[in-house]
């Protein structure tokens, strides 16, 4: 019965892996235009889903929120305000880099992101890291230094994307009280509120064609709401460590598209750097693989 959860998480990260195919079709438009319309349409659809299709869940979670202490309520708001801020930053930088820097830079970002998330969780949440994982972190650092020799711009943008999303993920560890779909709706709503004051200044005069709006709706539905919901659904039946392993589907597909579809040049240093990061990713996940194998063996023994 757990296959449906595996199918959900594989589908989610596979969808995100092909995001570049759609997003690159809007490279004539500024990143801010794409971001604000993506956020507005996404939150509108999610509010409609919550109010029309999930009213019982909405009422239940309002009651849960009302039972929380003042400190817990304050924590919920602080965490989700910060989450909305970092989500908006991550989306903006990702769109800009994808359309104006390189597709491979976004691939590198999401290869680094899970490792960076665990390092931040170690310092902020005091979560444990094994010695072999620290070696993986060191190997990733070496690979980043190698990449900086050949292409500092790609590394710089990749690190910003990875850092903003890693902070967002760490914040979610403190965000367990309310239904995840509602939390996501709130976070995107916060992002919209934060972005609206900048609309008169940064929105471009470029005419928004029917093609632009059609692609934005496609991005909101297929590349935002659907994979995020599938990810949430998968977490109901799978541990976060298992889900975390499948995140690498996204940058792998993205990198293959960058090389074979978008024909981006990958130099020797860049190739070496990506290879070392790939090795560091495998090393980093060895404790997770061992843990999952131990649990599976224990389950078979009980049966």
C-alpha positions as CSV (number, residue, x, y, z in Angstrom):
1,X,0.0,0.0,0.0
2,X,3.0,2.3,0.4
3,X,3.6,2.3,-3.3
4,X,1.1,5.1,-3.8
5,X,3.2,7.3,-1.5
6,X,6.4,6.5,-3.5
7,X,4.5,7.2,-6.7
8,X,3.4,10.6,-5.3
9,X,6.9,11.7,-4.3
10,X,8.5,10.5,-7.6
11,X,5.8,12.3,-9.6
12,X,6.3,15.5,-7.6
13,X,10.0,15.8,-8.1
14,X,9.8,14.6,-11.7
15,X,7.3,17.3,-12.5
16,X,9.7,19.9,-10.9
17,X,12.6,18.5,-13.0
18,X,10.8,19.5,-16.2
19,X,9.9,23.0,-15.0
20,X,12.6,24.5,-17.1
21,X,10.8,23.5,-20.3
22,X,7.8,25.7,-19.4
23,X,9.6,28.5,-17.6
24,X,12.1,29.1,-20.5
25,X,9.2,29.9,-22.8
26,X,8.7,33.1,-20.7
27,X,12.3,34.3,-20.9
28,X,11.1,37.4,-22.7
29,X,9.4,38.6,-19.5
30,X,11.1,39.9,-16.4
31,X,11.4,37.5,-13.4
32,X,9.3,39.8,-11.2
33,X,6.4,39.7,-13.7
34,X,6.4,35.9,-13.7
35,X,6.8,35.7,-9.9
36,X,3.9,38.1,-8.9
37,X,1.4,36.5,-11.3
38,X,2.5,33.0,-10.4
39,X,2.0,33.8,-6.7
40,X,-1.3,35.6,-7.2
41,X,-2.9,32.8,-9.3
42,X,-1.5,30.0,-7.1
43,X,-2.9,31.5,-3.9
44,X,-6.2,32.3,-5.5
45,X,-6.6,28.6,-6.6
46,X,-5.5,27.3,-3.2
47,X,-7.9,29.6,-1.4
48,X,-10.7,28.3,-3.6
49,X,-9.7,24.7,-2.9
50,X,-9.7,25.3,0.9
51,X,-13.0,27.1,0.9
52,X,-14.9,25.0,-1.5
53,X,-13.3,21.5,-1.5
54,X,-11.9,21.4,2.1
55,X,-14.2,23.4,4.3
56,X,-14.2,20.7,7.1
57,X,-10.4,20.7,7.2
58,X,-10.4,24.5,7.3
59,X,-12.8,24.6,10.3
60,X,-10.9,21.9,12.1
61,X,-7.6,23.7,11.7
62,X,-9.1,27.1,12.9
63,X,-10.2,25.3,16.0
64,X,-6.7,23.8,16.4
65,X,-5.2,27.2,16.1
66,X,-7.6,28.6,18.7
67,X,-6.5,26.0,21.2
68,X,-2.8,27.0,20.9
69,X,-1.1,29.0,23.6
70,X,-0.1,32.7,22.9
71,X,3.5,31.7,22.5
72,X,2.6,28.9,20.0
73,X,0.4,31.3,18.0
74,X,3.2,33.8,17.9
75,X,5.6,31.1,16.7
76,X,3.1,30.0,14.0
77,X,2.9,33.6,12.6
78,X,6.7,34.3,12.9
79,X,7.6,31.0,11.2
80,X,5.0,31.4,8.4
81,X,5.9,35.1,7.8
82,X,9.6,34.2,7.4
83,X,8.6,31.2,5.3
84,X,6.6,33.4,2.9
85,X,9.6,35.8,2.7
86,X,12.1,33.1,1.9
87,X,9.7,31.3,-0.5
88,X,9.2,34.6,-2.5
89,X,13.0,35.2,-2.5
90,X,13.7,31.6,-3.7
91,X,11.0,31.8,-6.5
92,X,12.3,35.1,-7.7
93,X,16.0,34.2,-7.8
94,X,15.1,30.7,-9.3
95,X,13.1,32.3,-12.2
96,X,15.8,34.9,-12.8
97,X,18.6,32.4,-12.9
98,X,16.7,29.9,-15.0
99,X,15.8,32.5,-17.7
100,X,18.8,34.8,-17.6
101,X,21.8,32.8,-16.3
102,X,21.7,29.1,-16.9
103,X,19.6,26.0,-16.3
104,X,22.6,24.1,-15.0
105,X,23.0,26.7,-12.2
106,X,19.5,25.8,-10.9
107,X,20.4,22.1,-11.0
108,X,23.5,22.7,-8.9
109,X,21.4,24.6,-6.4
110,X,19.0,21.7,-5.7
111,X,21.9,19.2,-5.6
112,X,23.5,21.3,-2.8
113,X,20.2,22.2,-1.1
114,X,19.5,19.0,0.9
115,X,23.1,18.9,2.3
116,X,22.9,22.7,3.1
117,X,19.6,22.1,4.8
118,X,21.0,19.4,7.1
119,X,24.0,21.7,8.0
120,X,21.6,24.5,8.9
121,X,19.4,22.1,10.9
122,X,22.6,21.1,12.8
123,X,23.4,24.6,13.8
124,X,19.8,26.0,14.2
125,X,17.8,22.9,15.4
126,X,20.8,21.0,16.9
127,X,20.0,18.0,14.7
128,X,22.7,15.3,14.6
129,X,25.1,14.8,11.7
130,X,27.2,11.6,11.3
131,X,31.0,11.8,10.6
132,X,30.5,10.5,7.1
133,X,28.0,13.3,6.5
134,X,30.5,15.9,7.6
135,X,32.9,14.4,5.1
136,X,30.2,14.8,2.4
137,X,29.8,18.4,3.4
138,X,33.6,18.9,3.1
139,X,33.5,17.2,-0.4
140,X,30.7,19.5,-1.5
141,X,32.6,22.5,-0.3
142,X,35.7,21.4,-2.3
143,X,33.5,20.9,-5.4
144,X,32.0,24.4,-5.0
145,X,35.6,25.9,-4.7
146,X,36.5,24.1,-7.9
147,X,33.4,25.4,-9.7
148,X,34.2,28.9,-8.6
149,X,37.5,28.7,-10.5
150,X,35.7,28.2,-13.7
151,X,32.3,29.9,-13.3
152,X,31.9,32.0,-10.1
153,X,28.6,33.5,-11.4
154,X,26.8,30.1,-11.6
155,X,28.1,29.1,-8.1
156,X,27.0,32.5,-6.6
157,X,23.5,32.2,-7.9
158,X,23.3,28.5,-7.1
159,X,24.3,29.1,-3.5
160,X,21.6,31.9,-3.1
161,X,18.9,29.6,-4.4
162,X,20.1,26.7,-2.2
163,X,20.4,28.9,0.9
164,X,16.9,30.5,0.6
165,X,15.2,27.2,0.0
166,X,17.3,25.5,2.8
167,X,16.2,28.2,5.3
168,X,12.6,27.6,4.1
169,X,12.8,23.9,4.7
170,X,14.4,24.3,8.2
171,X,11.6,26.6,9.1
172,X,9.1,23.9,8.2
173,X,10.5,21.7,11.0
174,X,9.0,24.2,13.4
175,X,5.7,24.3,11.5
176,X,3.8,21.1,12.4
177,X,0.6,22.3,14.1
178,X,-1.6,23.3,11.2
179,X,-2.6,21.3,8.0
180,X,0.3,21.5,5.5
181,X,-1.9,22.6,2.5
182,X,-3.4,25.5,4.6
183,X,0.1,26.4,5.8
184,X,1.3,26.5,2.2
185,X,-1.7,28.7,1.2
186,X,-0.8,31.1,4.1
187,X,2.9,31.2,3.1
188,X,2.1,32.0,-0.6
189,X,-0.4,34.6,0.6
190,X,2.3,36.2,2.8
191,X,4.6,36.2,-0.3
192,X,1.9,38.0,-2.3
193,X,1.4,40.6,0.5
194,X,5.2,41.2,0.7
195,X,5.4,41.6,-3.1
196,X,2.4,43.8,-3.8
197,X,4.1,47.1,-2.6
198,X,6.8,46.5,-5.2
199,X,4.4,46.0,-8.1
200,X,4.1,49.7,-9.1
201,X,8.0,50.0,-9.1
202,X,9.1,46.7,-10.7
203,X,6.2,45.5,-12.9
204,X,7.2,45.9,-16.5
205,X,5.3,47.6,-19.3
206,X,5.7,44.6,-21.5
207,X,2.2,43.5,-22.8
208,X,1.0,40.4,-21.0
209,X,-0.4,38.2,-23.9
210,X,-2.8,35.4,-23.6
211,X,0.2,33.0,-24.0
212,X,1.8,34.6,-20.9
213,X,-1.4,34.1,-18.8
214,X,-1.9,30.5,-20.1
215,X,1.7,29.6,-19.2
216,X,1.4,31.2,-15.7
217,X,-1.8,29.3,-15.0
218,X,0.0,26.1,-16.1
219,X,2.9,26.9,-13.8
220,X,0.5,27.6,-10.9
221,X,-1.4,24.4,-11.3
222,X,1.1,21.8,-12.7
223,X,4.4,23.1,-11.4
224,X,3.3,24.7,-8.0
225,X,0.1,23.3,-6.5
226,X,0.1,19.7,-7.8
227,X,3.7,18.8,-6.9
228,X,3.5,20.6,-3.6
229,X,0.3,18.7,-2.7
230,X,1.9,15.4,-3.9
231,X,4.9,16.1,-1.7
232,X,2.6,16.7,1.3
233,X,0.6,13.5,0.5
234,X,3.8,11.5,0.3
235,X,4.9,12.7,3.8
236,X,1.8,11.0,5.2
237,X,3.2,7.6,4.4
238,X,6.9,8.1,4.1
239,X,9.6,9.4,6.4
240,X,11.0,12.9,5.5
241,X,14.4,11.2,5.1
242,X,13.0,8.9,2.4
243,X,11.2,11.8,0.7
244,X,14.5,13.8,0.9
245,X,16.3,11.2,-1.2
246,X,13.9,11.7,-4.1
247,X,14.6,15.4,-4.2
248,X,17.6,14.6,-6.4
249,X,15.3,13.6,-9.3
250,X,14.7,17.3,-9.8
251,X,18.3,18.5,-10.4
252,X,19.3,15.3,-12.3
253,X,16.5,15.8,-14.8
254,X,17.2,19.5,-14.9
255,X,20.9,19.0,-15.5
256,X,20.2,16.5,-18.3
257,X,17.8,19.0,-20.0
258,X,20.5,21.7,-19.7
259,X,23.1,19.6,-21.5
260,X,21.0,17.7,-24.0
261,X,18.0,19.9,-24.7
262,X,19.2,23.5,-24.0
263,X,22.7,22.6,-25.3
264,X,24.5,24.5,-22.4
265,X,28.2,24.0,-22.5
266,X,29.6,22.1,-19.5
267,X,33.4,22.7,-19.1
268,X,35.9,20.3,-17.5
269,X,35.9,22.1,-14.1
270,X,32.1,22.3,-14.1
271,X,31.8,18.6,-15.0
272,X,34.3,17.7,-12.2
273,X,32.4,19.8,-9.7
274,X,29.1,18.3,-10.5
275,X,30.6,14.8,-10.3
276,X,32.1,15.5,-6.9
277,X,28.8,16.8,-5.6
278,X,27.0,13.7,-7.0
279,X,29.5,11.5,-5.0
280,X,29.0,13.7,-1.9
281,X,25.2,13.3,-2.2
282,X,25.5,9.5,-2.3
283,X,27.9,9.6,0.7
284,X,25.6,12.0,2.6
285,X,22.7,9.6,2.2
286,X,24.5,6.4,3.3
287,X,23.1,6.7,6.9
288,X,19.6,7.2,5.5
289,X,19.9,4.1,3.3
290,X,21.3,2.0,6.2
291,X,18.4,3.2,8.4
292,X,15.8,2.3,5.8
293,X,17.4,-1.2,5.3
294,X,17.4,-1.8,9.1
295,X,13.8,-0.8,9.4
296,X,12.8,-3.1,6.5
297,X,14.7,-6.0,8.0
298,X,13.0,-5.4,11.4
299,X,9.6,-5.4,9.7
300,X,10.3,-8.7,7.9
301,X,11.5,-10.3,11.2
302,X,8.2,-9.2,12.9
303,X,6.2,-10.7,10.1
